[in-house]
Amino acid sequence: MRLWIVVPAYNEERSIAATLERLAAQTDPDFTALVVDNASVDATVSVVHAFAAAHPKLDLRIVGELDKGTGSAADTGMRHAIRAGATHLARTDADCLPAPEWVAAVKRGFDDGLEMVSGPLRPRTDEFPLKLWERRLLPAVVELAALFGRFRPGNQDPLYLGPYVMMPGCNMAITASLYERAGGFPRTRIEDVHEDRALVNRVRYLTSAYGLRKDVVVYGSVRRLRAFGLVRTLGWYADHRYRPDVVDVR
């Protein structure tokens, strides 16, 4: 198994080092990490290069994508990895912290026959001093979004081979073969299309070998939740019924 982890990044100079630290500390270090700089105008690229120099044991690479958008950046990274020989792909985001055994858990999912795997998205507690109720808020938002997704008309089609499953783009892994057969992430902006949901539905036309694993854990940023508030955050994830003036919260 040749696993590559793709990390799209736009103006993440303050967050990406923590993400890379988590990747460098994985219990299973047998993977290549690929940061896709999505036309950042801050020091993101310099931070990545400095981290690579300070952590030579981590196979860390960087490519650029000028077409602004999480879908475009993620797709560029995935396809770059496939051309370089990746057989399996994973994605997290530059404001997220994969659990120490995330890579090992992803590989176990593949070994068990899954072609696409995801797992819990839990809130980071290192960004802001979170109260207990706030720590429970992000999982609740994710669960509500997943519940809505099961009944969303756009996720219903008799040709689908399996049920809708919410797989956040920041905690997702897929075989290279299935990624190509599914057409990959749509090359879009996050404010236009939730590219993770689009990929899940593309996969559902091809196979039922996808699912969630409790041990595939990523800790996600709560900065959007803090900026939008609970109701607007739910509206954002529910087909962009809420559209903020500033999407890239930093």
Buried (B, 14 or more C-beta within 10 A) or exposed (E): EBBBBBBBBBBBBBBBBBBBEBBBEBEBEEBBBBBBBBBBEEBBBEBBBEBBEEBEEBBBBBBEBEBEBBBBBBBBBBBBBBEEEBBBBBBBBBBBBBBBBBBBBBBBBBEEEBBBBBBBBBBBEEBEEBEEEBBEBBBEBBEBBBEBBEEBEEBEEEEBEBEBBBBBBBBBBBBBEBBEBBBBBBBBBBBEBBBBBBBBBBBBBBBEBBBBBEBBBBBBBBBBBBEBEBEBBBBBBBEBEBEBEEEBEE
